[in-house]
Amino acid sequence: MQKKIVVQNLKCGGCANTISKHLTTLEDVSNVNVEAESSLVSFSYENELAVSKVEDKLKQLGYPIIGNANTYLNKAKSFISCATGKMNQ
């Protein structure tokens, strides 16, 4: 199955790189695609638990789903994730 999620704090290719890197390590998740311009994260998944894992990982990295709380801590995490993603490009 395919899922598309719009996230907050996604600003550039560094952010997209970090998200892709982390989501591809999750079990039952594949074909991860991140579009920085539209803040869209799409992926294939095997079961609903995989979707929950993706949402949790995005929040952990500082990229909560649109509609969820976007705290200063999330913004700080996304800044660090972005910088790390830029270094690993």
Biopython code that builds the backbone (N, CA, C, O; Angstrom):
import numpy as np
from Bio.PDB.StructureBuilder import StructureBuilder

atoms = [
    (1, "MET", "N", (0.845, -1.167, 0.000)),
    (1, "MET", "CA", (0.000, 0.000, 0.000)),
    (1, "MET", "C", (0.896, 1.237, 0.000)),
    (1, "MET", "O", (2.055, 1.182, 0.411)),
    (2, "GLN", "N", (0.346, 2.334, -0.460)),
    (2, "GLN", "CA", (1.096, 3.588, -0.575)),
    (2, "GLN", "C", (0.470, 4.640, 0.347)),
    (2, "GLN", "O", (-0.752, 4.708, 0.480)),
    (3, "LYS", "N", (1.311, 5.451, 0.976)),
    (3, "LYS", "CA", (0.843, 6.502, 1.889)),
    (3, "LYS", "C", (1.594, 7.783, 1.592)),
    (3, "LYS", "O", (2.788, 7.760, 1.292)),
    (4, "LYS", "N", (0.878, 8.922, 1.677)),
    (4, "LYS", "CA", (1.489, 10.242, 1.544)),
    (4, "LYS", "C", (1.171, 11.039, 2.791)),
    (4, "LYS", "O", (0.027, 11.080, 3.245)),
    (5, "ILE", "N", (2.203, 11.677, 3.343)),
    (5, "ILE", "CA", (2.057, 12.463, 4.564)),
    (5, "ILE", "C", (2.706, 13.826, 4.342)),
    (5, "ILE", "O", (3.812, 13.913, 3.808)),
    (6, "VAL", "N", (2.022, 14.882, 4.751)),
    (6, "VAL", "CA", (2.593, 16.227, 4.706)),
    (6, "VAL", "C", (3.099, 16.546, 6.111)),
    (6, "VAL", "O", (2.369, 16.415, 7.094)),
    (7, "VAL", "N", (4.362, 16.967, 6.187)),
    (7, "VAL", "CA", (4.991, 17.214, 7.478)),
    (7, "VAL", "C", (5.363, 18.687, 7.648)),
    (7, "VAL", "O", (5.376, 19.460, 6.690)),
    (8, "GLN", "N", (5.659, 19.043, 8.876)),
    (8, "GLN", "CA", (6.093, 20.394, 9.216)),
    (8, "GLN", "C", (7.622, 20.440, 9.300)),
    (8, "GLN", "O", (8.270, 19.412, 9.492)),
    (9, "ASN", "N", (8.182, 21.623, 9.157)),
    (9, "ASN", "CA", (9.609, 21.915, 9.343)),
    (9, "ASN", "C", (10.514, 21.372, 8.238)),
    (9, "ASN", "O", (11.735, 21.467, 8.364)),
    (10, "LEU", "N", (9.973, 20.817, 7.178)),
    (10, "LEU", "CA", (10.777, 20.294, 6.067)),
    (10, "LEU", "C", (11.136, 21.452, 5.149)),
    (10, "LEU", "O", (10.264, 22.031, 4.501)),
    (11, "LYS", "N", (12.426, 21.789, 5.094)),
    (11, "LYS", "CA", (12.834, 23.004, 4.401)),
    (11, "LYS", "C", (13.744, 22.782, 3.204)),
    (11, "LYS", "O", (13.739, 23.589, 2.274)),
    (12, "CYS", "N", (14.535, 21.693, 3.203)),
    (12, "CYS", "CA", (15.555, 21.587, 2.155)),
    (12, "CYS", "C", (15.945, 20.140, 1.900)),
    (12, "CYS", "O", (15.378, 19.206, 2.468)),
    (13, "GLY", "N", (16.927, 19.987, 1.029)),
    (13, "GLY", "CA", (17.432, 18.669, 0.695)),
    (13, "GLY", "C", (18.106, 17.960, 1.862)),
    (13, "GLY", "O", (18.096, 16.731, 1.932)),
    (14, "GLY", "N", (18.693, 18.731, 2.783)),
    (14, "GLY", "CA", (19.293, 18.125, 3.972)),
    (14, "GLY", "C", (18.239, 17.453, 4.834)),
    (14, "GLY", "O", (18.439, 16.345, 5.331)),
    (15, "CYS", "N", (17.117, 18.134, 5.003)),
    (15, "CYS", "CA", (15.994, 17.555, 5.753)),
    (15, "CYS", "C", (15.501, 16.289, 5.052)),
    (15, "CYS", "O", (15.297, 15.251, 5.683)),
    (16, "ALA", "N", (15.316, 16.395, 3.737)),
    (16, "ALA", "CA", (14.818, 15.268, 2.953)),
    (16, "ALA", "C", (15.771, 14.081, 3.046)),
    (16, "ALA", "O", (15.327, 12.937, 3.151)),
    (17, "ASN", "N", (17.066, 14.339, 3.009)),
    (17, "ASN", "CA", (18.069, 13.280, 3.104)),
    (17, "ASN", "C", (17.975, 12.566, 4.447)),
    (17, "ASN", "O", (18.011, 11.337, 4.502)),
    (18, "THR", "N", (17.856, 13.325, 5.520)),
    (18, "THR", "CA", (17.751, 12.732, 6.853)),
    (18, "THR", "C", (16.496, 11.876, 6.968)),
    (18, "THR", "O", (16.550, 10.754, 7.473)),
    (19, "ILE", "N", (15.376, 12.397, 6.506)),
    (19, "ILE", "CA", (14.114, 11.654, 6.580)),
    (19, "ILE", "C", (14.223, 10.362, 5.781)),
    (19, "ILE", "O", (13.864, 9.296, 6.281)),
    (20, "SER", "N", (14.709, 10.442, 4.559)),
    (20, "SER", "CA", (14.836, 9.244, 3.716)),
    (20, "SER", "C", (15.725, 8.200, 4.367)),
    (20, "SER", "O", (15.397, 7.014, 4.402)),
    (21, "LYS", "N", (16.859, 8.663, 4.882)),
    (21, "LYS", "CA", (17.822, 7.755, 5.507)),
    (21, "LYS", "C", (17.193, 6.986, 6.666)),
    (21, "LYS", "O", (17.386, 5.777, 6.794)),
    (22, "HIS", "N", (16.445, 7.688, 7.503)),
    (22, "HIS", "CA", (15.864, 7.044, 8.683)),
    (22, "HIS", "C", (14.647, 6.185, 8.355)),
    (22, "HIS", "O", (14.470, 5.121, 8.947)),
    (23, "LEU", "N", (13.820, 6.624, 7.435)),
    (23, "LEU", "CA", (12.612, 5.852, 7.133)),
    (23, "LEU", "C", (12.922, 4.564, 6.388)),
    (23, "LEU", "O", (12.209, 3.573, 6.548)),
    (24, "THR", "N", (13.969, 4.560, 5.579)),
    (24, "THR", "CA", (14.299, 3.341, 4.839)),
    (24, "THR", "C", (14.821, 2.231, 5.748)),
    (24, "THR", "O", (14.899, 1.076, 5.329)),
    (25, "THR", "N", (15.180, 2.568, 6.986)),
    (25, "THR", "CA", (15.642, 1.543, 7.928)),
    (25, "THR", "C", (14.485, 0.860, 8.654)),
    (25, "THR", "O", (14.685, -0.155, 9.322)),
    (26, "LEU", "N", (13.279, 1.408, 8.527)),
    (26, "LEU", "CA", (12.132, 0.836, 9.233)),
    (26, "LEU", "C", (11.626, -0.420, 8.535)),
    (26, "LEU", "O", (11.555, -0.483, 7.307)),
    (27, "GLU", "N", (11.281, -1.402, 9.332)),
    (27, "GLU", "CA", (10.746, -2.650, 8.798)),
    (27, "GLU", "C", (9.376, -2.406, 8.174)),
    (27, "GLU", "O", (8.588, -1.620, 8.701)),
    (28, "ASP", "N", (9.092, -3.059, 7.078)),
    (28, "ASP", "CA", (7.814, -2.978, 6.352)),
    (28, "ASP", "C", (7.578, -1.634, 5.679)),
    (28, "ASP", "O", (6.446, -1.316, 5.316)),
    (29, "VAL", "N", (8.644, -0.832, 5.506)),
    (29, "VAL", "CA", (8.552, 0.460, 4.815)),
    (29, "VAL", "C", (9.542, 0.434, 3.650)),
    (29, "VAL", "O", (10.694, 0.032, 3.810)),
    (30, "SER", "N", (9.075, 0.867, 2.475)),
    (30, "SER", "CA", (9.950, 0.890, 1.299)),
    (30, "SER", "C", (9.554, 2.035, 0.379)),
    (30, "SER", "O", (8.572, 2.730, 0.640)),
    (31, "ASN", "N", (10.299, 2.233, -0.678)),
    (31, "ASN", "CA", (10.012, 3.249, -1.702)),
    (31, "ASN", "C", (9.776, 4.640, -1.100)),
    (31, "ASN", "O", (8.819, 5.328, -1.455)),
    (32, "VAL", "N", (10.649, 5.034, -0.200)),
    (32, "VAL", "CA", (10.518, 6.331, 0.469)),
    (32, "VAL", "C", (10.901, 7.435, -0.506)),
    (32, "VAL", "O", (11.949, 7.372, -1.149)),
    (33, "ASN", "N", (10.043, 8.446, -0.610)),
    (33, "ASN", "CA", (10.303, 9.611, -1.448)),
    (33, "ASN", "C", (9.942, 10.857, -0.644)),
    (33, "ASN", "O", (8.853, 10.944, -0.077)),
    (34, "VAL", "N", (10.868, 11.826, -0.598)),
    (34, "VAL", "CA", (10.642, 13.049, 0.163)),
    (34, "VAL", "C", (10.776, 14.238, -0.772)),
    (34, "VAL", "O", (11.799, 14.403, -1.435)),
    (35, "GLU", "N", (9.738, 15.067, -0.822)),
    (35, "GLU", "CA", (9.722, 16.259, -1.661)),
    (35, "GLU", "C", (9.777, 17.497, -0.761)),
    (35, "GLU", "O", (8.780, 17.872, -0.144)),
    (36, "ALA", "N", (10.952, 18.122, -0.694)),
    (36, "ALA", "CA", (11.144, 19.268, 0.197)),
    (36, "ALA", "C", (10.245, 20.441, -0.178)),
    (36, "ALA", "O", (9.751, 21.145, 0.703)),
    (37, "GLU", "N", (10.030, 20.659, -1.462)),
    (37, "GLU", "CA", (9.245, 21.817, -1.920)),
    (37, "GLU", "C", (7.808, 21.784, -1.407)),
    (37, "GLU", "O", (7.229, 22.827, -1.103)),
    (38, "SER", "N", (7.236, 20.585, -1.313)),
    (38, "SER", "CA", (5.840, 20.454, -0.889)),
    (38, "SER", "C", (5.698, 19.842, 0.503)),
    (38, "SER", "O", (4.581, 19.617, 0.968)),
    (39, "SER", "N", (6.815, 19.572, 1.169)),
    (39, "SER", "CA", (6.824, 18.953, 2.504)),
    (39, "SER", "C", (6.109, 17.601, 2.511)),
    (39, "SER", "O", (5.498, 17.217, 3.509)),
    (40, "LEU", "N", (6.190, 16.893, 1.400)),
    (40, "LEU", "CA", (5.484, 15.626, 1.231)),
    (40, "LEU", "C", (6.439, 14.441, 1.394)),
    (40, "LEU", "O", (7.511, 14.390, 0.792)),
    (41, "VAL", "N", (6.013, 13.497, 2.223)),
    (41, "VAL", "CA", (6.745, 12.254, 2.411)),
    (41, "VAL", "C", (5.823, 11.134, 1.946)),
    (41, "VAL", "O", (4.716, 10.983, 2.462)),
    (42, "SER", "N", (6.277, 10.354, 0.977)),
    (42, "SER", "CA", (5.480, 9.220, 0.512)),
    (42, "SER", "C", (6.291, 7.947, 0.647)),
    (42, "SER", "O", (7.520, 7.965, 0.572)),
    (43, "PHE", "N", (5.589, 6.844, 0.848)),
    (43, "PHE", "CA", (6.258, 5.560, 1.060)),
    (43, "PHE", "C", (5.267, 4.419, 0.857)),
    (43, "PHE", "O", (4.052, 4.608, 0.911)),
    (44, "SER", "N", (5.813, 3.244, 0.625)),
    (44, "SER", "CA", (5.014, 2.019, 0.574)),
    (44, "SER", "C", (5.120, 1.345, 1.930)),
    (44, "SER", "O", (6.141, 1.447, 2.609)),
    (45, "TYR", "N", (4.049, 0.652, 2.320)),
    (45, "TYR", "CA", (4.061, -0.015, 3.622)),
    (45, "TYR", "C", (3.296, -1.322, 3.548)),
    (45, "TYR", "O", (2.445, -1.519, 2.680)),
    (46, "GLU", "N", (3.616, -2.210, 4.477)),
    (46, "GLU", "CA", (3.016, -3.538, 4.503)),
    (46, "GLU", "C", (1.811, -3.628, 5.432)),
    (46, "GLU", "O", (0.904, -4.423, 5.184)),
    (47, "ASN", "N", (1.784, -2.819, 6.508)),
    (47, "ASN", "CA", (0.696, -2.887, 7.484)),
    (47, "ASN", "C", (0.552, -1.545, 8.201)),
    (47, "ASN", "O", (1.423, -0.681, 8.099)),
    (48, "GLU", "N", (-0.537, -1.384, 8.916)),
    (48, "GLU", "CA", (-0.812, -0.115, 9.600)),
    (48, "GLU", "C", (0.204, 0.201, 10.691)),
    (48, "GLU", "O", (0.448, 1.371, 10.986)),
    (49, "LEU", "N", (0.789, -0.813, 11.286)),
    (49, "LEU", "CA", (1.811, -0.580, 12.300)),
    (49, "LEU", "C", (3.004, 0.154, 11.694)),
    (49, "LEU", "O", (3.626, 0.984, 12.357)),
    (50, "ALA", "N", (3.321, -0.148, 10.450)),
    (50, "ALA", "CA", (4.426, 0.530, 9.765)),
    (50, "ALA", "C", (4.138, 2.024, 9.616)),
    (50, "ALA", "O", (5.051, 2.839, 9.744)),
    (51, "VAL", "N", (2.892, 2.392, 9.351)),
    (51, "VAL", "CA", (2.515, 3.810, 9.231)),
    (51, "VAL", "C", (2.728, 4.510, 10.568)),
    (51, "VAL", "O", (3.244, 5.626, 10.606)),
    (52, "SER", "N", (2.342, 3.878, 11.644)),
    (52, "SER", "CA", (2.553, 4.449, 12.982)),
    (52, "SER", "C", (4.032, 4.631, 13.276)),
    (52, "SER", "O", (4.437, 5.632, 13.866)),
    (53, "LYS", "N", (4.847, 3.651, 12.859)),
    (53, "LYS", "CA", (6.289, 3.752, 13.067)),
    (53, "LYS", "C", (6.868, 4.933, 12.285)),
    (53, "LYS", "O", (7.742, 5.643, 12.783)),
    (54, "VAL", "N", (6.377, 5.140, 11.060)),
    (54, "VAL", "CA", (6.847, 6.267, 10.249)),
    (54, "VAL", "C", (6.466, 7.581, 10.924)),
    (54, "VAL", "O", (7.301, 8.477, 11.049)),
    (55, "GLU", "N", (5.225, 7.701, 11.356)),
    (55, "GLU", "CA", (4.772, 8.927, 12.014)),
    (55, "GLU", "C", (5.580, 9.202, 13.278)),
    (55, "GLU", "O", (5.957, 10.344, 13.539)),
    (56, "ASP", "N", (5.844, 8.171, 14.055)),
    (56, "ASP", "CA", (6.642, 8.326, 15.278)),
    (56, "ASP", "C", (8.073, 8.753, 14.952)),
    (56, "ASP", "O", (8.628, 9.626, 15.617)),
    (57, "LYS", "N", (8.667, 8.140, 13.931)),
    (57, "LYS", "CA", (10.038, 8.474, 13.548)),
    (57, "LYS", "C", (10.114, 9.911, 13.044)),
    (57, "LYS", "O", (11.059, 10.630, 13.368)),
    (58, "LEU", "N", (9.128, 10.339, 12.254)),
    (58, "LEU", "CA", (9.109, 11.721, 11.761)),
    (58, "LEU", "C", (9.052, 12.704, 12.925)),
    (58, "LEU", "O", (9.771, 13.703, 12.938)),
    (59, "LYS", "N", (8.193, 12.414, 13.906)),
    (59, "LYS", "CA", (8.095, 13.281, 15.077)),
    (59, "LYS", "C", (9.404, 13.291, 15.848)),
    (59, "LYS", "O", (9.855, 14.344, 16.298)),
    (60, "GLN", "N", (10.013, 12.125, 16.001)),
    (60, "GLN", "CA", (11.282, 12.001, 16.717)),
    (60, "GLN", "C", (12.376, 12.824, 16.039)),
    (60, "GLN", "O", (13.234, 13.390, 16.717)),
    (61, "LEU", "N", (12.351, 12.894, 14.713)),
    (61, "LEU", "CA", (13.345, 13.659, 13.957)),
    (61, "LEU", "C", (13.053, 15.156, 13.924)),
    (61, "LEU", "O", (13.905, 15.949, 13.522)),
    (62, "GLY", "N", (11.831, 15.549, 14.353)),
    (62, "GLY", "CA", (11.472, 16.965, 14.372)),
    (62, "GLY", "C", (10.565, 17.379, 13.228)),
    (62, "GLY", "O", (10.436, 18.568, 12.935)),
    (63, "TYR", "N", (9.930, 16.402, 12.577)),
    (63, "TYR", "CA", (9.047, 16.680, 11.442)),
    (63, "TYR", "C", (7.649, 16.114, 11.708)),
    (63, "TYR", "O", (7.251, 15.127, 11.091)),
    (64, "PRO", "N", (6.900, 16.742, 12.633)),
    (64, "PRO", "CA", (5.563, 16.220, 12.928)),
    (64, "PRO", "C", (4.623, 16.412, 11.733)),
    (64, "PRO", "O", (4.829, 17.285, 10.890)),
    (65, "ILE", "N", (3.613, 15.588, 11.689)),
    (65, "ILE", "CA", (2.617, 15.657, 10.616)),
    (65, "ILE", "C", (1.805, 16.941, 10.762)),
    (65, "ILE", "O", (1.547, 17.404, 11.873)),
    (66, "ILE", "N", (1.406, 17.506, 9.625)),
    (66, "ILE", "CA", (0.548, 18.694, 9.633)),
    (66, "ILE", "C", (-0.675, 18.403, 10.499)),
    (66, "ILE", "O", (-1.298, 17.349, 10.370)),
    (67, "GLY", "N", (-1.010, 19.328, 11.367)),
    (67, "GLY", "CA", (-2.145, 19.156, 12.264)),
    (67, "GLY", "C", (-1.724, 18.737, 13.665)),
    (67, "GLY", "O", (-2.476, 18.923, 14.622)),
    (68, "ASN", "N", (-0.531, 18.174, 13.792)),
    (68, "ASN", "CA", (-0.012, 17.818, 15.114)),
    (68, "ASN", "C", (0.758, 19.006, 15.687)),
    (68, "ASN", "O", (1.174, 19.901, 14.952)),
    (69, "ALA", "N", (0.940, 19.004, 16.989)),
    (69, "ALA", "CA", (1.658, 20.098, 17.650)),
    (69, "ALA", "C", (3.075, 20.215, 17.090)),
    (69, "ALA", "O", (3.753, 19.213, 16.866)),
    (70, "ASN", "N", (3.504, 21.446, 16.873)),
    (70, "ASN", "CA", (4.857, 21.721, 16.392)),
    (70, "ASN", "C", (5.558, 22.583, 17.436)),
    (70, "ASN", "O", (5.547, 23.812, 17.364)),
    (71, "THR", "N", (6.162, 21.915, 18.399)),
    (71, "THR", "CA", (6.776, 22.604, 19.534)),
    (71, "THR", "C", (8.145, 23.170, 19.156)),
    (71, "THR", "O", (8.688, 22.864, 18.094)),
    (72, "TYR", "N", (8.689, 23.996, 20.042)),
    (72, "TYR", "CA", (10.045, 24.511, 19.832)),
    (72, "TYR", "C", (11.052, 23.365, 19.808)),
    (72, "TYR", "O", (12.050, 23.423, 19.090)),
    (73, "LEU", "N", (10.790, 22.331, 20.590)),
    (73, "LEU", "CA", (11.672, 21.167, 20.600)),
    (73, "LEU", "C", (11.675, 20.484, 19.225)),
    (73, "LEU", "O", (12.732, 20.092, 18.731)),
    (74, "ASN", "N", (10.486, 20.341, 18.604)),
    (74, "ASN", "CA", (10.420, 19.767, 17.253)),
    (74, "ASN", "C", (11.206, 20.613, 16.271)),
    (74, "ASN", "O", (11.932, 20.081, 15.431)),
    (75, "LYS", "N", (11.067, 21.921, 16.371)),
    (75, "LYS", "CA", (11.776, 22.817, 15.454)),
    (75, "LYS", "C", (13.284, 22.706, 15.644)),
    (75, "LYS", "O", (14.034, 22.723, 14.668)),
    (76, "ALA", "N", (13.734, 22.594, 16.891)),
    (76, "ALA", "CA", (15.164, 22.448, 17.167)),
    (76, "ALA", "C", (15.682, 21.109, 16.632)),
    (76, "ALA", "O", (16.765, 21.044, 16.050)),
    (77, "LYS", "N", (14.901, 20.045, 16.833)),
    (77, "LYS", "CA", (15.289, 18.730, 16.323)),
    (77, "LYS", "C", (15.398, 18.751, 14.804)),
    (77, "LYS", "O", (16.328, 18.174, 14.239)),
    (78, "SER", "N", (14.448, 19.417, 14.135)),
    (78, "SER", "CA", (14.478, 19.449, 12.669)),
    (78, "SER", "C", (15.690, 20.233, 12.181)),
    (78, "SER", "O", (16.274, 19.896, 11.151)),
    (79, "PHE", "N", (16.073, 21.277, 12.912)),
    (79, "PHE", "CA", (17.258, 22.051, 12.540)),
    (79, "PHE", "C", (18.505, 21.167, 12.595)),
    (79, "PHE", "O", (19.343, 21.210, 11.694)),
    (80, "ILE", "N", (18.621, 20.373, 13.650)),
    (80, "ILE", "CA", (19.759, 19.464, 13.796)),
    (80, "ILE", "C", (19.704, 18.373, 12.738)),
    (80, "ILE", "O", (20.730, 18.028, 12.153)),
    (81, "SER", "N", (18.508, 17.820, 12.483)),
    (81, "SER", "CA", (18.352, 16.804, 11.447)),
    (81, "SER", "C", (18.733, 17.351, 10.081)),
    (81, "SER", "O", (19.357, 16.657, 9.278)),
    (82, "CYS", "N", (18.359, 18.588, 9.823)),
    (82, "CYS", "CA", (18.663, 19.244, 8.563)),
    (82, "CYS", "C", (20.184, 19.365, 8.392)),
    (82, "CYS", "O", (20.726, 19.014, 7.344)),
    (83, "ALA", "N", (20.850, 19.856, 9.411)),
    (83, "ALA", "CA", (22.302, 20.033, 9.350)),
    (83, "ALA", "C", (23.003, 18.692, 9.152)),
    (83, "ALA", "O", (23.943, 18.592, 8.363)),
    (84, "THR", "N", (22.553, 17.673, 9.859)),
    (84, "THR", "CA", (23.135, 16.349, 9.707)),
    (84, "THR", "C", (22.915, 15.828, 8.290)),
    (84, "THR", "O", (23.817, 15.239, 7.694)),
    (85, "GLY", "N", (21.728, 16.043, 7.757)),
    (85, "GLY", "CA", (21.420, 15.595, 6.394)),
    (85, "GLY", "C", (22.273, 16.291, 5.354)),
    (85, "GLY", "O", (22.648, 15.682, 4.352)),
    (86, "LYS", "N", (22.585, 17.560, 5.575)),
    (86, "LYS", "CA", (23.427, 18.294, 4.635)),
    (86, "LYS", "C", (24.860, 17.772, 4.633)),
    (86, "LYS", "O", (25.514, 17.722, 3.592)),
    (87, "MET", "N", (25.335, 17.386, 5.813)),
    (87, "MET", "CA", (26.698, 16.857, 5.921)),
    (87, "MET", "C", (26.831, 15.497, 5.245)),
    (87, "MET", "O", (27.909, 15.141, 4.770)),
    (88, "ASN", "N", (25.744, 14.739, 5.203)),
    (88, "ASN", "CA", (25.783, 13.382, 4.669)),
    (88, "ASN", "C", (25.318, 13.290, 3.211)),
    (88, "ASN", "O", (25.097, 12.189, 2.706)),
    (89, "GLN", "N", (25.169, 14.416, 2.541)),
    (89, "GLN", "CA", (24.715, 14.371, 1.149)),
    (89, "GLN", "C", (25.825, 13.994, 0.236)),
    (89, "GLN", "O", (25.626, 13.907, -0.975)),
]
sb = StructureBuilder()
sb.init_structure("model")
sb.init_model(0)
sb.init_chain("A")
sb.init_seg("    ")
for serial, (resi, resn, name, xyz) in enumerate(atoms, 1):
    if name == "N":
        sb.init_residue(resn, " ", resi, " ")
    sb.init_atom(name, np.array(xyz, "f"), 0.0, 1.0, " ", f" {name:<3s}", serial, name[0])
structure = sb.get_structure()
